[in-house]
Amino acid sequence: MGFSAASLAALGLAACDDEESTPQTSGDASSSGADFGGAELVVATWGWAENGLKTLAADFESTYNCTIVVDPTSGNSDRLNKLVAEKQDPTADVAFLTKSFAITGEGEDLFEKIDASKVTSLDELYDFAKDENGYGPVYSVCRYGIMYNKTALDEKGVDYPTSYKDLFDDRYAGMVALPDMTSTAGPYLLVTLAEELGGSQEDVSPAMSLLQEKKDNINLWYTTSSDVVTAFSTGEDSIAVFMDINMPSLSESGLDMVWVNASEGSFAAPASVNVVKGCANPDLAQLFVEYMISKDTQDQIASVMNEAPVNKNATMDDSLKTYLAYGDDAMANLKEFDDSYINEHKSEWIDEFQRTVNV
């Protein structure tokens, strides 16, 4: 069965215009249900997340008499660059970023530290979700692992992959989509392969050599989720290292998708929520951080956003546990990385990758 790229992309990808915030006009932000006089809280996030975020935030809007305005600046790097460009006069009050990009933002002095008198659910989070420097916590976690279209692989008569290293084998040539080095998962894959091949994060040369040797086997080095969705929809690719949150939309489109926890481990891709320094609505923004990590909201994260909750008390429907991490064991088994080290060396890895691999 064939599917158009447009029909699949529409399942999980959207974009809208951004809108400037207006200052809060009234209310004591430290008290529950304070009236913020119709203030507009601008939240910078992924375009595909806009509808889910608006659904999730409906109770927040009614509780605090405010409106959530979504700035859907697409990728992490674009969103971070916009925050840097607007540092002296930010339009966003709250910024969602994956953890590695949030750490870069901390170094750029883009965020306010969390006010524990307003953000009171921090102790309910898994340890990895708490920022050691006191900035915004992780509010959800996704996993990068292997997913493949079983029907497509059966038609080609090839075995199912079980490891990241497998994906470079000649039997999968021309079938695989992998994250570009500029993306969140690109460096994670590089470090993981290096460790598998006898190297480390300090010595990624074994992995880079593998990428260089087998570069022609990889059909797509992707920078956005929509690229992978399109490749699966057209049959151009049948295997990808991709985020678990994309499993439902791909499966619901009719593709015979299978998720694999790679033998080297699935990558944790935590998403953080931060208060933008110098924003128009700092108190309301702090309350929004609390709202995002509170149990009531975390109970809905999986069903509304297709992301795994990080509040230890959160619940999740059993049907969602087939592809989302849930519970102490699942969280403990996620492969974490030294994002500070990766950020320090990412530019040199990108340079070599672009000169020798993705050319």
C-alpha positions as CSV (number, residue, x, y, z in Angstrom):
1,M,0.0,0.0,0.0
2,G,1.3,3.5,-0.8
3,F,0.9,6.7,1.0
4,S,1.5,10.3,-0.1
5,A,4.2,12.3,1.7
6,A,1.7,15.0,2.3
7,S,-0.9,12.8,4.1
8,L,1.7,11.3,6.4
9,A,3.4,14.6,7.2
10,A,0.1,16.1,8.1
11,L,-0.4,13.5,10.9
12,G,2.3,15.1,13.1
13,L,3.8,18.2,11.6
14,A,2.5,21.7,11.7
15,A,3.7,25.3,11.8
16,C,2.1,28.6,12.6
17,D,3.0,32.3,12.9
18,D,4.5,33.6,16.1
19,E,3.1,36.4,18.1
20,E,4.6,38.9,20.6
21,S,3.7,38.7,24.3
22,T,2.1,41.3,26.4
23,P,2.9,42.1,30.0
24,Q,1.0,40.6,32.8
25,T,-1.4,43.1,34.3
26,S,-2.5,41.9,37.7
27,G,-2.4,39.1,40.2
28,D,-0.1,37.6,42.8
29,A,1.7,34.9,40.8
30,S,2.6,32.9,43.9
31,S,-1.0,32.1,44.7
32,S,-2.9,29.4,42.9
33,G,-5.5,30.7,40.5
34,A,-4.1,34.3,40.3
35,D,-5.7,36.5,37.7
36,F,-3.1,37.7,35.1
37,G,-5.6,39.9,33.3
38,G,-5.6,38.1,30.0
39,A,-1.8,38.2,29.6
40,E,-0.3,36.4,26.6
41,L,2.4,33.9,27.6
42,V,4.6,33.1,24.5
43,V,5.9,29.6,24.5
44,A,8.6,28.7,21.9
45,T,8.4,25.1,20.9
46,W,8.4,22.7,17.9
47,G,5.8,23.4,15.3
48,W,4.5,19.9,15.4
49,A,3.8,20.3,19.1
50,E,1.6,23.3,18.9
51,N,-1.8,21.6,18.9
52,G,-0.9,19.2,21.7
53,L,0.5,22.0,23.8
54,K,-2.6,24.1,23.4
55,T,-4.8,21.2,24.5
56,L,-2.5,20.5,27.4
57,A,-2.5,24.1,28.5
58,A,-6.2,24.7,28.5
59,D,-6.6,24.4,32.2
60,F,-3.6,26.7,32.8
61,E,-5.2,29.4,30.7
62,S,-8.5,29.2,32.6
63,T,-6.8,29.0,36.0
64,Y,-4.6,32.1,35.5
65,N,-6.8,34.1,33.1
66,C,-4.1,34.1,30.3
67,T,-3.6,32.9,26.8
68,I,-0.8,30.6,25.6
69,V,0.6,31.9,22.3
70,V,2.8,29.3,20.6
71,D,5.9,30.4,18.7
72,P,6.6,27.4,16.6
73,T,10.2,28.1,15.5
74,S,11.0,24.7,14.1
75,G,14.2,22.9,15.1
76,N,16.2,23.3,18.3
77,S,19.1,25.2,16.7
78,D,16.7,27.7,15.0
79,R,14.9,28.2,18.3
80,L,18.1,28.7,20.2
81,N,19.5,31.1,17.6
82,K,16.3,33.2,17.8
83,L,16.6,33.3,21.6
84,V,20.2,34.5,21.3
85,A,19.3,37.1,18.7
86,E,16.5,38.4,20.9
87,K,18.5,38.2,24.2
88,Q,18.1,42.0,24.9
89,D,14.4,42.0,24.1
90,P,12.9,38.5,24.1
91,T,9.5,37.8,22.5
92,A,9.3,34.4,24.2
93,D,8.5,33.8,27.9
94,V,9.1,30.1,27.9
95,A,11.3,28.0,25.7
96,F,11.1,24.2,25.1
97,L,14.4,22.7,24.0
98,T,16.0,19.3,24.1
99,K,18.5,19.1,27.0
100,S,21.7,19.4,25.0
101,F,20.5,22.7,23.4
102,A,19.1,23.9,26.8
103,I,22.6,23.5,28.3
104,T,24.0,25.7,25.5
105,G,21.3,28.2,26.3
106,E,22.3,28.2,30.0
107,G,25.9,29.0,28.9
108,E,24.6,31.9,26.9
109,D,22.7,33.3,30.0
110,L,19.4,33.0,28.2
111,F,17.3,31.6,31.1
112,E,16.2,32.5,34.6
113,K,16.8,30.0,37.4
114,I,13.8,28.2,38.7
115,D,11.9,29.7,41.7
116,A,11.2,26.7,44.0
117,S,8.5,28.7,45.8
118,K,6.4,28.6,42.5
119,V,7.8,25.4,41.0
120,T,6.9,23.0,43.8
121,S,6.9,19.6,42.0
122,L,10.7,19.3,41.4
123,D,11.1,16.6,44.0
124,E,8.6,14.4,42.2
125,L,10.8,14.2,39.1
126,Y,13.4,11.5,38.2
127,D,16.9,12.7,39.0
128,F,17.9,13.1,35.4
129,A,15.0,15.6,34.9
130,K,16.4,18.1,37.4
131,D,18.9,20.7,36.2
132,E,22.0,20.6,38.4
133,N,22.5,24.3,37.9
134,G,18.9,25.3,39.0
135,Y,17.5,26.1,35.5
136,G,14.4,24.6,33.9
137,P,13.7,20.9,34.4
138,V,13.0,18.2,31.9
139,Y,9.3,17.9,31.4
140,S,9.2,14.8,29.1
141,V,11.6,12.2,27.5
142,C,11.6,10.6,24.2
143,R,13.8,7.7,23.0
144,Y,15.8,7.4,19.8
145,G,16.0,3.8,18.7
146,I,15.6,1.7,15.6
147,M,12.3,1.5,13.8
148,Y,11.6,-0.3,10.5
149,N,8.8,-1.1,8.1
150,K,8.5,-4.9,8.5
151,T,6.6,-5.4,5.3
152,A,9.2,-3.6,3.3
153,L,12.1,-5.6,4.9
154,D,10.2,-8.9,4.3
155,E,9.7,-8.0,0.6
156,K,13.4,-7.5,0.3
157,G,14.1,-10.7,2.2
158,V,16.5,-9.2,4.7
159,D,16.9,-9.9,8.4
160,Y,15.6,-7.4,10.9
161,P,18.3,-5.1,12.4
162,T,19.0,-5.4,16.1
163,S,21.8,-2.9,16.6
164,Y,23.0,0.5,15.3
165,K,26.1,-1.1,13.9
166,D,23.9,-3.4,11.8
167,L,22.5,-0.5,9.9
168,F,25.8,0.0,8.0
169,D,25.8,-3.5,6.7
170,D,25.6,-3.9,2.9
171,R,22.3,-5.8,3.1
172,Y,20.6,-2.6,4.2
173,A,22.3,-0.3,1.6
174,G,20.0,2.4,0.3
175,M,17.3,1.6,2.9
176,V,18.4,3.6,6.0
177,A,17.8,7.1,7.3
178,L,20.1,8.4,10.1
179,P,20.3,11.7,12.0
180,D,22.6,14.3,10.6
181,M,25.5,15.4,12.9
182,T,23.8,18.8,13.4
183,S,20.7,17.2,14.9
184,T,20.2,16.1,18.6
185,A,20.7,12.4,17.9
186,G,23.6,12.7,15.4
187,P,26.3,13.1,18.1
188,Y,24.6,10.5,20.3
189,L,24.8,7.9,17.5
190,L,28.5,8.8,16.8
191,V,29.5,8.4,20.5
192,T,27.5,5.1,20.8
193,L,29.1,3.7,17.7
194,A,32.5,4.8,18.9
195,E,32.0,3.0,22.2
196,E,30.9,-0.2,20.4
197,L,34.0,-0.1,18.2
198,G,36.5,0.4,21.0
199,G,36.5,4.2,21.1
200,S,34.8,6.7,23.4
201,Q,33.3,10.2,23.5
202,E,36.9,11.4,23.7
203,D,37.9,9.3,20.7
204,V,35.1,9.1,18.1
205,S,37.5,8.2,15.3
206,P,36.4,4.5,15.0
207,A,32.8,5.7,14.5
208,M,33.7,8.5,12.1
209,S,35.8,6.0,10.0
210,L,32.7,3.7,9.8
211,L,30.5,6.5,8.7
212,Q,33.1,7.5,6.0
213,E,33.6,3.9,4.8
214,K,29.8,3.1,4.6
215,K,28.5,6.6,3.7
216,D,27.1,5.4,0.4
217,N,25.0,2.8,2.1
218,I,23.0,5.5,4.0
219,N,20.2,6.9,1.8
220,L,19.3,9.9,4.0
221,W,21.1,12.0,6.7
222,Y,18.1,13.8,8.1
223,T,17.8,17.1,9.9
224,T,14.0,17.2,10.5
225,S,11.4,14.6,11.4
226,S,9.4,15.4,8.3
227,D,12.3,14.2,6.1
228,V,12.0,10.7,7.7
229,V,8.2,10.7,7.5
230,T,8.4,11.4,3.8
231,A,11.0,8.8,3.2
232,F,8.9,6.1,5.0
233,S,5.8,7.2,3.2
234,T,7.3,7.0,-0.3
235,G,9.2,3.7,0.5
236,E,12.5,5.5,-0.2
237,D,13.6,4.3,3.3
238,S,12.5,1.4,5.4
239,I,14.7,1.7,8.5
240,A,15.6,4.7,10.6
241,V,17.2,5.7,13.9
242,F,14.2,7.8,15.0
243,M,12.2,9.0,18.0
244,D,9.5,6.8,19.6
245,I,6.9,9.6,19.4
246,N,6.7,9.1,15.7
247,M,5.6,5.4,16.0
248,P,1.8,6.1,16.4
249,S,1.4,8.4,13.4
250,L,3.4,6.1,11.1
251,S,1.6,3.0,12.3
252,E,-1.8,4.7,12.0
253,S,-1.0,5.6,8.4
254,G,-1.0,1.9,7.6
255,L,2.7,1.2,7.7
256,D,3.8,-2.0,9.4
257,M,6.2,-0.3,11.9
258,V,8.3,-2.1,14.4
259,W,10.2,-0.5,17.3
260,V,13.6,-2.0,18.3
261,N,15.5,-1.2,21.5
262,A,19.0,-1.5,19.9
263,S,21.5,-3.7,21.6
264,E,23.7,-0.7,22.3
265,G,20.7,1.0,24.1
266,S,18.1,3.6,23.2
267,F,19.1,7.2,23.5
268,A,17.3,9.4,26.0
269,A,16.2,12.7,24.4
270,P,14.9,14.7,27.3
271,A,13.0,17.9,26.6
272,S,13.3,20.8,29.0
273,V,11.1,23.8,29.8
274,N,12.9,27.1,30.7
275,V,11.9,30.6,31.7
276,V,13.5,33.1,29.3
277,K,15.6,35.7,31.0
278,G,14.1,39.2,30.7
279,C,10.8,38.0,29.4
280,A,7.6,40.0,29.7
281,N,5.8,37.5,32.1
282,P,8.4,36.0,34.4
283,D,6.0,35.0,37.3
284,L,3.5,33.5,34.9
285,A,6.3,31.7,33.1
286,Q,7.5,30.1,36.4
287,L,4.0,28.9,37.1
288,F,3.8,27.4,33.6
289,V,7.0,25.4,34.4
290,E,5.3,24.0,37.5
291,Y,2.1,23.3,35.5
292,M,4.2,21.2,32.9
293,I,5.8,19.0,35.6
294,S,2.9,18.6,38.0
295,K,1.3,15.2,38.2
296,D,-2.1,16.2,36.7
297,T,-0.3,17.5,33.5
298,Q,2.2,14.7,33.5
299,D,-0.7,12.2,33.5
300,Q,-1.7,13.6,30.1
301,I,1.8,14.1,28.5
302,A,1.8,10.6,26.9
303,S,-1.8,10.7,25.5
304,V,-1.7,14.3,24.3
305,M,1.9,14.8,23.3
306,N,3.1,11.2,22.6
307,E,6.0,11.9,25.1
308,A,6.9,10.0,28.2
309,P,6.3,11.7,31.6
310,V,9.2,12.3,34.0
311,N,7.1,12.8,37.2
312,K,7.6,9.6,39.1
313,N,3.9,9.7,40.2
314,A,2.5,10.1,36.7
315,T,0.3,7.4,35.2
316,M,0.2,6.2,31.6
317,D,-2.3,4.0,29.6
318,D,-0.9,0.5,29.1
319,S,-1.3,0.8,25.3
320,L,1.3,3.6,25.2
321,K,3.9,1.7,27.1
322,T,4.6,-0.4,24.0
323,Y,6.7,2.4,22.5
324,L,7.1,5.0,25.3
325,A,9.5,4.7,28.3
326,Y,7.6,4.4,31.6
327,G,8.5,3.5,35.1
328,D,11.8,3.1,37.1
329,D,13.2,0.3,35.0
330,A,12.6,1.9,31.6
331,M,14.0,5.2,32.7
332,A,17.1,3.6,34.2
333,N,17.8,1.7,31.0
334,L,17.8,4.9,28.8
335,K,21.3,5.7,27.6
336,E,22.4,9.2,28.7
337,F,25.2,11.3,27.4
338,D,27.6,14.0,28.6
339,D,25.8,16.8,26.8
340,S,28.3,19.4,28.1
341,Y,31.2,17.5,26.5
342,I,29.3,16.9,23.3
343,N,28.4,20.5,23.0
344,E,32.0,21.4,23.4
345,H,33.2,19.2,20.6
346,K,30.1,19.1,18.4
347,S,31.3,21.8,16.0
348,E,34.5,19.8,15.1
349,W,32.5,16.6,14.6
350,I,30.0,18.5,12.4
351,D,32.9,19.9,10.3
352,E,34.5,16.5,9.7
353,F,31.1,14.9,9.0
354,Q,30.2,17.5,6.4
355,R,33.6,17.3,4.7
356,T,33.9,13.5,4.6
357,V,30.5,11.9,5.1
358,N,27.5,13.9,4.0
359,V,29.0,15.2,0.8
